[in-house]
Structure formats: structure tokens, C-alpha cells
Amino acid sequence: MPRPQVIAYVALGANLGDAQATVLAAMKTVAALPDTCLLRASSLYRSAPYEANGPDFINAVIAIQTRLDGREMLFKLQQIEQAQGRLRPFKNAPRTLDLDILLYGDSVIATSDLRVPHPRMWERAFVLLPLSEIAPRLVTPAQLAQVAHQAIERLDGHPARLT
């Protein structure tokens, strides 16, 4: 019997190389994973590094429907990161690609290598704003107000609204 389908949300970010092209390509690569399809993709956003140094990030969030379980999804996302040259020389280092599982259905996952919901997602404008664009019921105005001090810009030329 096949596993049930789950809707998951994945954050994408990059700040090395052609970050915009990398994030767009990663969206397609995630959508092409086995038993997975892309439901929605946010706009691209530019944000200053949060608790890190380096060039500005390009960020987005996608909603996918998948039969992969959380650990399989994590493994596949890490493979995509590695294929893009992701290195982890130190915490919050600049990166060619960063893929994080934000939400995996209604699941709460707490293992040594995976925590869902993502433990810091509610602190980050570069996650909450794109997430609220594609799943507005998941992010409250109060949560957006908490991160309103963080600089972020939607790349279609419109300033991002956090409140």
C-alpha cells in the first residue's frame, strides 16, 4: 500500500554564485523528486544574511505534495545541496544552496538530524514572508510583525510587506 501524500513546505536560499538561478533550478529539482509534485512557489526575495555574514541571500518557499517520508525528504534535499556544491565549513557559512523542511503535513519530527516544524522559522522574515505568500493561513499578522525589522525585498520590484 502506498504511503499517503503529505503537503510539505521547503525553504530555499542561496548567497553564492548565481543565487537566483540556483534557487529557481532547485525548485524544479525538488519538484522532480520521486512521488513529489510542486503545488506552489513563492516569489523570489532578497534579504541580508540573518545571524551570518556574506552577500545577500535569494530566498523562496515552495509547497510540495509528496509520498516521501520526512527523513527521505531530508536526504534528498541534502543530495540536491551537495550537487550544487554546498559546503558546511562553519555554522551559518555563505552557501551555494540551502534547503530546509519547514513543515511536513501536521507532523512534529524531533530527531538528531531533523526538526519539524523548523525550530527557527518563526524568527525569520526570509521564511515567513514567502510562506505567507503561498500559504497565508499558516502565518499570522502578529508573526509577520515580529520580524518586521528584518530587511527583505521581493524581487519583482515591489517592497515586501511584513505587517
C-alpha positions as CSV (number, residue, x, y, z in Angstrom):
1,M,0.0,0.0,0.0
2,P,1.5,3.4,-1.0
3,R,2.2,6.0,1.7
4,P,-0.3,8.8,2.0
5,Q,0.5,12.1,0.3
6,V,1.7,14.9,2.5
7,I,1.9,18.6,1.8
8,A,5.3,19.9,2.9
9,Y,6.8,23.4,2.8
10,V,10.5,23.8,1.9
11,A,12.6,27.0,2.2
12,L,15.2,27.6,-0.4
13,G,18.1,30.1,-0.1
14,A,21.5,30.8,-1.7
15,N,24.0,33.6,-1.5
16,L,27.0,32.4,-3.5
17,G,27.3,32.2,-7.3
18,D,24.2,32.9,-9.4
19,A,21.9,32.6,-6.4
20,Q,18.7,33.5,-8.3
21,A,19.3,30.8,-11.0
22,T,20.3,28.3,-8.3
23,V,17.1,28.8,-6.3
24,L,14.9,28.5,-9.5
25,A,16.7,25.4,-10.6
26,A,16.4,23.9,-7.1
27,M,12.6,24.4,-7.2
28,K,12.5,22.3,-10.4
29,T,14.8,19.6,-8.9
30,V,12.7,19.3,-5.8
31,A,9.6,19.1,-7.9
32,A,11.1,16.2,-9.8
33,L,11.8,14.1,-6.8
34,P,10.1,10.7,-6.8
35,D,6.5,10.7,-5.7
36,T,6.6,14.5,-5.4
37,C,5.0,17.4,-7.2
38,L,5.2,21.2,-6.9
39,L,2.0,22.8,-5.7
40,R,3.0,26.4,-5.3
41,A,6.1,28.6,-5.4
42,S,6.6,32.0,-3.8
43,S,8.2,35.0,-5.4
44,L,11.9,35.3,-5.0
45,Y,13.1,37.6,-2.2
46,R,16.4,39.3,-1.4
47,S,17.4,39.5,2.2
48,A,20.5,40.4,4.2
49,P,22.2,37.4,5.9
50,Y,20.5,36.6,9.2
51,E,22.9,35.8,12.0
52,A,25.6,35.4,9.4
53,N,28.0,37.2,7.1
54,G,28.4,37.3,3.3
55,P,26.4,38.6,0.3
56,D,22.6,39.0,0.4
57,F,20.5,35.9,0.0
58,I,17.9,35.0,-2.6
59,N,15.1,33.2,-0.8
60,A,11.8,31.4,-1.6
61,V,9.4,28.9,-0.2
62,I,7.7,26.1,-2.1
63,A,4.7,23.9,-1.2
64,I,5.0,20.3,-2.5
65,Q,2.9,17.2,-2.3
66,T,5.0,14.1,-1.6
67,R,4.9,10.5,-0.5
68,L,8.5,10.6,0.7
69,D,8.7,10.5,4.5
70,G,10.5,13.3,6.4
71,R,13.9,11.6,6.6
72,E,13.8,10.6,2.9
73,M,12.9,14.1,2.0
74,L,15.8,15.4,4.2
75,F,18.2,13.0,2.5
76,K,17.1,14.0,-1.0
77,L,17.3,17.7,-0.2
78,Q,20.8,17.3,1.1
79,Q,21.8,15.5,-2.1
80,I,20.5,18.5,-4.1
81,E,22.5,20.8,-1.9
82,Q,25.6,18.8,-2.4
83,A,25.1,18.6,-6.1
84,Q,25.2,22.5,-6.0
85,G,28.5,22.5,-4.2
86,R,27.1,23.1,-0.7
87,L,29.9,23.1,1.9
88,R,29.4,23.5,5.7
89,P,32.8,24.8,6.9
90,F,31.2,26.6,9.9
91,K,27.7,27.5,11.2
92,N,25.8,29.9,9.0
93,A,28.5,30.0,6.4
94,P,27.7,31.5,3.0
95,R,26.1,28.8,0.8
96,T,25.5,27.9,-2.8
97,L,22.2,26.4,-1.7
98,D,20.3,25.8,1.5
99,L,17.1,23.7,1.6
100,D,15.1,23.4,4.8
101,I,11.9,21.4,5.5
102,L,9.7,24.0,7.3
103,L,6.6,21.9,7.7
104,Y,5.7,18.3,6.8
105,G,2.0,18.0,7.0
106,D,0.9,18.1,10.6
107,S,3.9,16.1,11.7
108,V,6.2,17.0,14.6
109,I,9.6,15.4,14.0
110,A,12.4,15.6,16.5
111,T,15.4,13.5,15.6
112,S,19.2,14.3,15.8
113,D,19.2,15.4,12.2
114,L,15.7,16.7,11.5
115,R,13.3,19.0,13.5
116,V,9.9,19.8,12.0
117,P,8.4,22.4,12.3
118,H,11.7,24.1,11.6
119,P,12.7,25.4,15.0
120,R,13.7,28.9,13.8
121,M,11.2,29.6,11.0
122,W,9.1,31.9,13.1
123,E,12.1,34.2,13.7
124,R,13.0,34.8,10.1
125,A,11.4,37.2,7.6
126,F,13.0,35.4,4.7
127,V,10.9,32.4,5.6
128,L,7.7,33.9,6.9
129,L,7.1,36.3,4.1
130,P,7.4,33.9,1.2
131,L,5.5,31.3,3.2
132,S,2.7,33.7,3.8
133,E,2.5,34.4,0.1
134,I,1.8,30.8,-0.8
135,A,0.0,29.7,2.4
136,P,-1.5,32.8,4.1
137,R,-3.4,30.8,6.7
138,L,-0.1,29.4,8.1
139,V,1.4,32.8,9.1
140,T,-0.4,35.3,11.3
141,P,0.0,39.1,11.1
142,A,1.5,39.0,14.6
143,Q,4.2,36.6,13.4
144,L,5.0,38.9,10.5
145,A,5.1,41.9,12.9
146,Q,7.7,40.1,15.0
147,V,10.1,40.1,12.0
148,A,9.2,43.4,10.5
149,H,12.6,44.9,11.5
150,Q,14.4,42.5,9.1
151,A,15.3,43.9,5.7
152,I,13.7,41.9,2.8
153,E,12.7,42.8,-0.7
154,R,10.5,40.9,-3.2
155,L,12.5,40.7,-6.5
156,D,9.6,41.7,-8.7
157,G,10.3,45.3,-7.7
158,H,7.6,45.6,-5.0
159,P,8.8,46.1,-1.4
160,A,7.8,43.3,0.8
161,R,5.1,44.0,3.4
162,L,5.6,42.5,6.7
163,T,2.7,44.0,8.6
